[in-house]
Amino acid sequence: MDKDTIIVFTRYGMGHSSGDLSINLAIKFLTLINDANTLPSKILLYTDGVKLACEGSPVTGLLEEMERKGVELVLCGTCLSFYSLTEKVKAGIVGGMTDMIEAMQKAPKVLFL
């Protein structure tokens, strides 16, 4: 596990492509870092990114596995409320913007995807 790195998802997927490509890239990325055991210490999810950890997402199983391996997943509570997803969270904990700011300020490396 890379204790120095935090990954931030701000979209339901990766990149600025719409549809299947964006989510397929997220699946591939998360699978590769999980399989190689090059896990970050935390994954932060806000705006559309919270949808990745909710019911119906194709990556919830991967996120749950990463969580079991010690990765802390923090989802934006305001974003979950906005999308009416608070009751559909499958992985991670609900946090606030203060939690996100603190995590990013303390981390030597933050990757925005």
N, C-alpha and C positions, 0 to 999 in steps of 0.2 A: 504494500500500500504506500502511496506517495502522500505522506502527511503534509507536504508543502503545497499541494495543489487542491484547488476548489474548481469545480465545473459548474457553470451557470447556464441553464436552459431558459431562454426567454420565448421560445416558439414551440409549437407542437411539431417537432422534428428538428432538422438541421438545415441551415442555409435559407435562402429566400425563394426556393422553388415551391410551387404549390402542389398539393396532392400527394401521390404515393412516393415520389422521389425523396421528398423531405423526411418523411417518416421512415422510409427504407434506409436512408443514411443514418438516422438516429439508431435504428435497430443494429445496423452494422457496427457503428462506433461503439455502442454500449456492449455488444457481444465481444468485440475484439479486446476492449480494455478489461472486461470481466474474465475472459478466457486467458489472457496473458497475465492476469493478476497485477495489472498496473493501475490499480484503483485510486481514485482521489480520496481525500479525507472526507469531503462533503460534496454533495450535489445540491445546488440551490435551484428552485424552480419558481418562476413568477411569470406574469402575464399568461400567454397561451401555453407556456411551458408546464404549468401545473396539470394540464390535461394528460401529460405523459404518465403521471402517477395515479391516474383515476380509472375507474371502471370503464372498460371498453378499449383502453390503450393496448397496443400490441407489445409494449415494453414493460408492463407492470411486473411480469414474472422476472425479468432481468433486474429491475430495480429492487424487487424484494430479495432476490439472491444477493445483490450487492450489499443491501442493508444487513443481511445475515453475516456477511463477511466483514462488517464493521464500517461501511460507508454511511455517514449521516445524511439523510435526505430531508431537506427543509422546504416546505411548500408555503407560498404566500397565502395567508388567510384571507386577505382582502380580495385577491384574485379568485380564490375558490368561491367566495361569497358572490362575487360579480357574475361568475359563470354558473352559479347554483350547483357547485360540485362538492361542497363541504361534506356531504354524506356519502360521497362516492370515492373517497380517497382509499386506495389499495396499498400504497407504500409511502413511507415517510411520516413526518410529523408536521403539524400545522404551526407555522411561525409567523412572525411579523416582519415588517421592513427593518426594524431595529436589529433583529437576529441576522438578517441578510447583510446589513451594513457592517455589523461587528465581525462577521465571518470574513467578509471581503477585505476589511481593513487589517485583520490579523494574518491573512494568508500571504505567503511570499509569492504565490503564483495563482492567478485567477484566469480561467479560460472561459470565454463567452462563446456559446454555440447557438 
